[in-house]
Amino acid sequence: MEENPLIIALDFKGMDEVEAFLEPFRGQNLFVKVGMELFYKEGPNTVYRLKELGHRVFLDLKLHDIPNTVMRAMKSLAGLGCDLVTVHAAGGRAMMEAALEGLEAGVPSGLSRPSCVAVTQLTSTEEAHMKTEQLISVSLRESVYHYASLAKISGLDGVVCSAWEASGIIQRLGNGFLTVTPGIRMGTEDHQDQKRVATPEMARELGIHAIVVGRPIIRAANPVEAYGTWMKSWRGASQ
Ligand SMILES: O=c1ccn([C@@H]2O[C@H](COP(=O)(O)O)[C@@H](O)[C@H]2O)c(=O)[nH]1
């Protein structure tokens, strides 16, 4: 993964909106995230078009199914040429190993396989809800650390977690294991449905590898200006 990317979540209804959003960024190579809304509407052409425009693509479909199904699905996704994909760690070790097997089998010759990271606990989850709804009795941090260890043992490249758990994961599993963190907001912003949030400066200080930012940039009045401001906060003096 390129040094500490800020990944823009392209949470749009369709490619028309994506093209309009990206037009003012022409000439810049971004790292963008395609989620379920866009992929379910537009399909693989989304990835082909974004790659043609020179962007890196995080295809965030959060696969969670039986190992055989995930293996076969990952084989298809690897053929699209995306750079990063996701599974849910709750699917278990056999499922995560199957995901990697599928990615390795499906990657076009001459390309390296997409990195694969596991979602631990969604950044919209609070500890109280995790305990009552998932019946997990350990702390949310412990649950995230457990899922992260499982992902590492399964051979994955890293995890999606919140900034609140990231430094603990890096301490436990090493700096080579990626921490990708959504739930990033400037101090004064509306958190919307995000619960475990941090600012870009905090994320940088915690040693996080990549942040994911959607609405604060894609819904900004001037997205190019907003992206510049966010990059400055995220990269600090090195920007
Ligand atoms: O735990 C998770 C996993 C994925 N996401 C995704 O990241 C973006 C965040 O968008 P914002 O608009 O900045 O809240 C979105 O696409 C989610 O699907 C996450 O938020 N938390």
The ligand as an ORCA input file, in Angstrom:
! r2SCAN-3c Opt
* xyz 0 1
  O     -16.269     -0.118     10.020
  C     -16.471      0.461      8.948
  C     -16.239     -0.132      7.715
  C     -16.454      0.568      6.565
  N     -16.920      1.843      6.597
  C     -17.107      2.558      5.321
  O     -16.299      3.738      5.277
  C     -17.004      4.821      4.711
  C     -17.103      5.947      5.707
  O     -17.868      7.008      5.175
  P     -18.170      8.360      5.959
  O     -19.122      9.059      5.057
  O     -16.851      9.077      6.115
  O     -18.776      8.008      7.282
  C     -18.360      4.272      4.248
  O     -18.263      3.953      2.884
  C     -18.537      2.994      5.056
  O     -19.231      1.995      4.323
  C     -17.169      2.437      7.802
  O     -17.608      3.601      7.880
  N     -16.915      1.728      8.945
*
